[in-house]
Every structure is written in structure tokens, then in C-alpha cells.
């Protein structure tokens, strides 16, 4: 029988990307063929996001686009948007199945059933409540490019006033400690050069497991694995960076000296209004603590602009924090009202044009900070180990362990290879180098 073709479209975070890859591997084991191009498929799976209103709009747009591509195809929708708005998804004509964020793997059985029985007359909604949800069993054995994302945690209990993620993902739940180790081993065996441990609230890993099975100890165990390359962490709340955590991880040979901190604002007033668990002083202490313990460590971050009540002075506090912290990259994005969240009802909503202007200003400040950082690194002349990922026919491009993007002229691709490079110039976004040793 001819193999049925499936396209999986992923919107949103790295956790979603991992989950889509797990779904793809499971479908291939059932005999389906996964396609990534634009040709018509027998089935489409859309893995959705709901972090902003724009995310919701993109999800609906993508669902309709896939239906238009092949009106006879099976359409299955999963993820955070379908978790919080299942009826809205099911009401889109052409959708066959809607599941949530805690039962994503159910699309595998459902698609097999649909192929056997044909398209239903209306969409089936299977979105169980997230109360007492368990960590959904899934794993991957392969990876694109040079790195693999491994989901180690799901859920968030922070209750920030702007965020719908607790409603979309539920409470904290962790992948069993030994299951993470086994999955990383499998990826190493397959030649993976870099593993990224990620989750909805990565730093909360192990909160629901036995004592001693926390993020720091997980990193220590992974560091012992034969053949382990780089290990990178997903986004962390600054409160994770406590002295005991730093002491445990500072000498690990595999841990990349790069941390993405979920800052959100540099203003104490705004952080308090967001109900974040730290103030600007504590966040800076976390950065300084890591800088003292780990040579050449770099930081990236997220910042929301235009949160309700954010004054010019509050925004300037965020700008000052970015300069002082010397972030390599800042993902600045405008505050988005989310229905049902406390922030949506707050006074002092900021006009959209001001939000966007502040995003632009923060991006420019980060570019200046990064340019100065690159000038300093190039002048020091320290050789850099670069793990190469892509090739455009003229340049190979990759990243250093501390997440500096580097391109080098090369006649051939160097996918997954590490080479020693001297950095010689930059364009504020990326450094250019020459090979010292391949």
C-alpha cells in the first residue's frame, strides 16, 4: 500500500520543536512518510503556540493554509493554542482532530485511525484537563544540523500576571532522571555534537522527583557520559542561579558557558507588577555569580516592552540593565494582552507604537553592546572552537561554546565539525574568522 504523507508544522518554542520531532519519529515507525516541502500531503499536523495574541493568529492562519493546500487532507491540531481554545480550533472547517499539550502523541494513533476510517463529519476534541497531568512519554533518536533539543520538563507554576502558559501547560512535571540520561546517550551514539536541555521552566526540573534528581545533578551525570560534546541549557529564571547551583556546575567540561536568562524587565516596579520572583539586583547578582565562576560566560535574554504602567524611567532601567549585563542577544518583544490574565485588566496600557519603539531601541542598544564585545574579543586574539552547522556555498557558519555566531570561508561544508578559528572582523551580528586548525 502506498505510504501516506504527512507534514508537521511547528509554531513557537524549542519544546514544541522537540515534541514535533518525537511525533515525526513515531509516525515514521507506523509507516508514514514525513515531508517538509510545500507539496500537497495526505495529512497535516499543526503544533500550535499561544504565548501572544499574534501566536494565536498565526496558528489559525496556518491551519487554514494547510486546509487550502489540500482540502481532502486529514488535519490534526495540537499544542498550547488548542489546549486553551479547543472549540475555536474545532470550529475551523476542515479540522478533524484537536488535542492539547499533555497528549500530543495521541495524534499518532488518531491519524492511523483516520486513514483507516476516513474523514469525520466534524472535528473530535480530545483535550483532557491539565490537573494532575503526568509527563508525557516521548523521545527522539535523531536531530537536524548539529544539535538536538531534549525536553526534560513541562509546565510552569510561576503565575506571572501577563502569561497564559500555566493554563496551556499545567503544573511542573519532569522527565524521569534516567530516561533523560538514556535519551542523551542515544543521541551521542548517533553523532550529536550538542544537546540542549529544554523545558517550559527548565530550572524547575526535578521539583517533582526524588531528592537529588535536580537540574544541577542531571548536568553532572550527563557530563560523565562517554563521548558527550556540548550541553546547553534552555531558558532559565534568574533565581535558579544560586551559589550551590553554580558551585556544582562551574567545572563541568561539557556545559556550554552560555545562559539564556528570562529577565523580562530591568525595572523593579515592572518586575513586581509582573509578579516575577526576583528584582533587578537579584538578577544582576545571578549574572555576576556566573561571571565570577565561569570564564568567558555569555548571556542572552528576553525582555517585554510596554508592560502596563511601564514608564519612560522603567524602560530606561531595562536599557541600563542590558548595558551593564552585556547581553550577547536580547529578544525584545512588545507586551501582548492575553485574555484572562491579570495584566490584561491593569491600568496604564501602553500604546502599540510606543511598545514597538521600545523594542527597536532595546535592539539597537544590544547591537551596540554586542559590537563592543566583539571588538574586545577580536583584539584579545584568543583562538575559538567553532561547531559548524550550515554552508551557503561560500561560508560555513556555526557557534562557539559561548554562543557567538562565526562564519569562515570554506570550499566545502563542515556540518557537525569543530575547528579552531581566529576571529578577524564582525558586522555587529556575526563574527568572521579564519581557520587556524581544522
C-alpha positions in Angstrom: 0.0 0.0 0.0 1.3 3.5 -0.8 2.8 5.3 2.1 0.7 8.2 3.4 2.5 11.5 3.5 2.4 13.9 6.5 3.7 17.4 7.0 4.2 18.7 10.6 4.2 22.4 11.1 5.7 23.7 14.4 4.9 27.1 15.8 6.5 28.5 18.9 9.3 27.3 21.3 12.0 24.8 21.2 9.9 22.5 23.4 7.3 22.4 20.6 10.1 21.6 18.1 11.2 18.7 20.2 7.7 17.4 20.5 7.1 17.6 16.8 10.2 15.6 16.1 9.1 12.9 18.6 5.7 12.8 16.8 7.5 12.5 13.4 9.7 9.6 14.5 6.6 7.8 15.9 4.7 8.3 12.7 7.6 7.0 10.6 7.6 3.9 12.7 4.0 3.4 11.7 4.9 3.7 8.0 4.1 7.3 7.3 6.4 9.5 5.2 7.2 12.9 6.7 7.6 15.7 4.1 9.0 19.1 4.7 8.4 20.8 1.4 5.3 22.6 0.0 3.8 19.8 -2.0 0.4 18.5 -1.0 0.3 15.9 1.7 -2.3 13.3 2.8 -2.3 14.8 6.4 -1.2 17.9 8.2 -0.3 18.2 11.9 -0.1 21.7 13.3 1.7 22.1 16.7 0.5 25.4 18.0 1.7 28.2 20.3 -0.3 30.7 22.4 2.3 32.9 24.1 1.0 36.1 22.4 -2.2 37.1 20.5 0.0 37.1 17.4 0.8 33.4 18.1 -2.9 32.6 18.2 -3.5 34.5 14.9 -0.6 32.6 13.2 -2.0 29.3 14.4 -5.4 29.9 12.9 -3.7 31.2 9.7 -1.5 28.1 9.4 -4.4 25.7 10.0 -6.4 27.4 7.2 -3.4 27.4 4.9 -2.8 23.7 5.3 -6.5 23.0 4.7 -6.4 25.2 1.5 -3.3 23.3 0.3 -5.3 20.0 0.3 -9.0 20.2 1.3 -9.1 16.4 1.4 -6.2 16.0 3.8 -6.6 15.0 7.4 -6.0 18.0 9.7 -4.8 17.4 13.2 -4.1 20.3 15.6 -2.2 20.0 18.9 -0.3 22.3 21.3 -0.9 25.3 23.5 -3.4 27.2 21.5 -5.6 24.1 21.1 -5.3 23.4 24.8 -6.7 26.8 25.8 -9.1 27.3 22.8 -10.1 23.9 21.6 -13.6 24.9 20.4 -12.1 27.8 18.4 -9.8 25.4 16.6 -12.5 22.7 16.1 -14.8 25.4 14.6 -12.4 25.8 11.6 -14.0 23.9 8.8 -11.7 21.1 7.7 -10.1 20.3 11.1 -10.5 16.6 12.0 -8.9 16.3 15.4 -7.9 18.6 18.3 -5.8 17.6 21.2 -3.9 19.6 23.9 -0.5 20.0 25.3 -0.5 17.0 27.6 -1.5 14.3 25.0 0.4 15.4 21.8 1.4 11.9 21.0 -2.2 10.9 20.6 -2.1 12.4 17.1 -0.1 9.2 16.0 -2.9 6.8 16.9 -5.6 9.2 15.7 -4.0 9.7 12.3 -3.7 5.9 11.9 -7.4 5.6 12.7 -8.4 8.4 10.3 -6.5 6.8 7.5 -8.5 3.6 8.1 -11.9 5.2 8.6 -11.8 8.3 6.6 -12.5 12.0 7.4 -15.1 12.5 10.1 -18.1 14.8 9.6 -16.9 17.1 12.5 -13.8 17.6 14.5 -13.1 15.5 17.5 -11.9 17.3 20.6 -9.7 15.4 23.0 -8.2 18.0 25.4 -8.0 16.5 28.9 -7.7 18.9 31.9 -4.1 19.5 33.0 -4.8 18.9 36.7 -2.6 16.1 37.8 -1.2 15.6 34.2 1.9 13.3 34.0 5.0 13.9 31.9 4.0 12.6 28.5 6.3 9.8 27.4 8.2 10.7 24.2 11.8 10.7 23.0 13.9 11.3 19.9 16.9 9.5 18.4 17.8 11.9 15.6 18.4 15.6 15.1 18.8 18.3 12.5 22.0 20.1 11.8 24.4 19.6 14.8 22.3 19.9 17.9 19.4 18.1 19.5 16.8 19.6 21.8 15.8 17.3 24.7 12.7 18.1 26.6 13.3 17.4 30.3 10.4 19.3 31.9 6.9 20.5 31.2 4.6 23.0 32.9 5.0 26.2 34.9 3.7 27.3 38.2 5.0 30.9 38.3 1.7 32.6 37.7 3.2 35.7 36.1 0.5 38.3 35.5 1.0 38.5 31.8 1.2 34.8 30.9 -1.2 32.1 29.8 1.4 29.3 29.8 0.3 27.8 33.1 -3.1 27.4 31.7 -1.7 26.0 28.4 0.9 23.6 30.0 -0.2 22.9 33.6 1.9 22.2 36.6 5.6 21.3 36.7 6.4 17.7 35.7 9.8 16.3 34.9 11.1 13.6 32.6 12.4 10.7 34.8 16.1 11.2 35.6 17.4 8.0 34.0 15.2 8.5 30.9 16.9 11.8 30.2 20.3 10.1 30.6 19.3 7.3 28.2 18.0 9.7 25.6 21.2 11.8 25.7 23.2 8.6 25.3 21.2 7.6 22.3 21.8 11.0 20.7 25.6 10.8 21.4 25.7 7.4 19.7 24.0 9.0 16.7 26.8 11.6 16.5 25.1 14.5 18.1 27.7 17.2 18.9 25.5 19.4 21.1 22.5 18.7 23.3 20.2 21.4 24.5 18.2 20.6 27.6 14.9 22.5 27.5 11.6 22.8 29.1 8.8 25.2 29.8 10.5 26.1 33.0 13.8 24.3 32.6 15.2 25.4 36.0 12.3 23.6 37.8 13.5 20.2 36.6 13.3 17.7 39.3 10.9 19.6 41.6 8.5 16.6 41.4 11.2 13.9 41.5 13.2 12.3 44.3 15.7 14.4 46.3 19.0 14.8 44.4 17.3 14.5 41.0 17.5 18.2 40.1 19.0 20.1 37.2 22.5 20.5 38.7 22.8 16.8 39.4 21.4 15.9 36.0 24.1 18.1 34.3 26.7 16.4 36.5 25.6 12.9 35.4 25.4 13.9 31.7 28.9 15.3 32.0 30.2 11.8 32.8 28.9 10.2 29.6 31.5 8.9 27.2 31.5 11.0 24.0 29.5 13.9 25.3 30.1 17.1 23.4 28.5 20.3 24.3 25.5 20.6 26.7 23.5 23.8 26.5 20.6 24.9 28.7 17.2 26.3 27.7 15.8 29.5 29.2 16.4 29.8 33.0 14.7 32.0 35.6 17.5 34.1 37.3 16.5 32.6 40.7 17.9 29.3 39.6 21.4 30.7 39.7 22.0 30.2 43.4 25.5 29.7 44.9 25.0 26.0 45.4 23.9 25.5 41.7 26.9 27.5 40.4 29.3 25.5 42.6 28.1 22.2 41.2 28.1 23.1 37.5 31.1 25.6 37.2 33.7 22.9 36.4 31.7 20.7 34.1 33.6 20.1 30.9 30.5 19.7 28.7 28.4 22.6 29.9 28.5 25.5 27.4 29.4 28.8 29.0 26.2 30.4 27.8 23.0 31.1 29.7 19.7 32.4 28.5 18.0 34.2 31.4 14.3 35.0 31.3 14.7 38.6 32.6 11.5 40.3 31.2 12.4 43.7 32.6 15.2 45.7 34.3 12.7 47.7 36.4 11.9 46.6 39.9 8.4 48.2 39.7 7.6 46.3 36.5 9.0 43.1 37.8 6.9 43.4 40.9 3.8 44.1 38.7 4.6 41.1 36.6 4.9 39.0 39.8 8.4 37.7 38.8 10.3 36.0 41.7 13.3 38.4 41.7 14.2 42.1 41.4 16.9 43.7 39.2 19.5 43.5 41.9 19.0 39.7 42.4 19.0 39.2 38.6 22.3 41.0 38.3 23.8 39.0 41.2 23.0 35.8 39.3 24.9 37.1 36.3 27.8 38.3 38.4 27.9 35.0 40.2 28.2 33.1 37.0 30.8 35.5 35.6 33.0 35.0 38.6 32.8 31.2 38.4 32.9 30.5 34.6 35.5 32.3 32.4 34.1 33.9 29.2 30.5 33.1 30.1 27.9 34.9 27.8 24.3 35.8 28.4 21.2 36.2 26.3 17.8 37.2 27.5 14.1 38.0 26.8 12.6 41.5 27.7 9.0 42.6 27.3 8.5 46.2 26.4 5.4 48.2 27.1 4.1 46.2 30.1 1.1 48.1 31.6 2.3 51.0 33.7 5.9 50.9 32.2 7.1 54.5 32.4 10.0 56.0 30.4 12.0 55.6 33.6 11.1 52.0 33.9 12.1 51.4 30.3 15.4 53.2 30.8 16.0 50.8 33.7 15.8 47.9 31.3 18.1 49.7 28.9 20.6 50.3 31.7 20.4 46.6 32.7 21.1 45.5 29.2 24.2 47.6 29.0 25.5 46.5 32.4 24.8 42.8 31.9 26.4 43.0 28.4 23.9 40.6 26.8 25.1 38.9 23.7 21.5 39.0 22.4 18.2 40.4 23.6 14.9 39.0 22.4 12.8 42.1 22.9 9.1 41.9 22.1 6.1 44.0 22.9 3.7 43.2 25.7 0.6 41.4 24.3 -2.7 41.3 26.1 -3.8 37.8 27.0 -7.5 37.3 27.9 -8.0 36.0 31.4 -4.6 37.3 32.7 -4.4 40.0 35.5 -2.2 42.2 33.3 -4.9 42.5 30.6 -7.1 44.4 33.1 -4.3 46.6 34.5 -4.5 50.3 34.2 -1.8 52.1 32.2 -1.9 50.1 29.0 0.8 51.3 26.6 0.1 52.3 23.0 1.3 49.9 20.4 3.6 52.4 18.7 5.4 53.1 22.0 5.9 49.3 22.6 7.4 48.8 19.1 9.6 51.9 19.5 11.0 50.5 22.7 11.6 47.1 21.1 13.6 49.0 18.4 15.6 51.0 21.0 16.5 47.9 23.0 17.5 46.0 19.9 19.8 48.9 18.9 21.4 49.1 22.4 22.0 45.3 22.3 23.7 45.7 18.9 26.0 48.4 20.3 26.8 46.2 23.3 27.5 43.2 21.1 29.7 45.3 18.8 31.8 46.4 21.7 32.0 42.9 23.0 33.1 41.6 19.5 35.8 44.3 19.3 37.2 43.3 22.6 37.2 39.6 21.8 38.8 40.1 18.4 41.5 42.3 19.9 42.3 39.7 22.5 43.1 37.2 19.7 42.1 34.1 21.6 41.5 31.1 19.3 37.9 29.9 19.3 36.4 26.5 18.9 33.5 26.7 16.5 31.0 24.0 15.9 29.8 24.4 12.3 26.2 24.0 11.3 25.4 25.5 7.8 27.1 26.1 4.4 25.9 28.6 1.8 28.4 27.7 -0.9 31.0 30.2 0.3 30.9 30.3 4.1 30.5 27.8 6.8 28.7 29.2 9.8 28.5 27.9 13.4 28.7 28.9 17.0 31.4 29.0 19.7 30.6 27.3 23.0 29.6 30.7 24.4 27.2 31.2 21.5 29.0 33.7 19.3 28.0 33.2 15.7 31.0 32.8 13.4 31.4 32.4 9.7 34.5 31.3 7.8 35.2 31.0 4.1 35.3 27.3 3.1 35.2 25.4 -0.2 33.2 22.6 1.4 30.5 22.1 4.1 31.7 21.2 7.6 28.4 20.1 9.1 29.0 18.9 12.7 32.7 19.5 12.6 34.6 21.6 15.2 37.6 23.7 14.1 39.9 26.2 15.7 39.3 29.7 14.3 40.8 33.1 14.7 38.2 35.9 14.7 39.2 38.8 12.5 36.2 41.0 11.9 32.4 41.4 12.6 29.3 43.1 11.3 27.7 43.5 14.8 25.6 40.4 14.3 28.2 37.8 13.4 32.0 37.4 13.5 34.1 36.4 10.6 37.2 34.2 11.1 40.0 32.3 9.5 40.9 28.7 10.2 43.9 28.1 12.5 43.3 24.3 12.7 40.7 22.1 11.2 
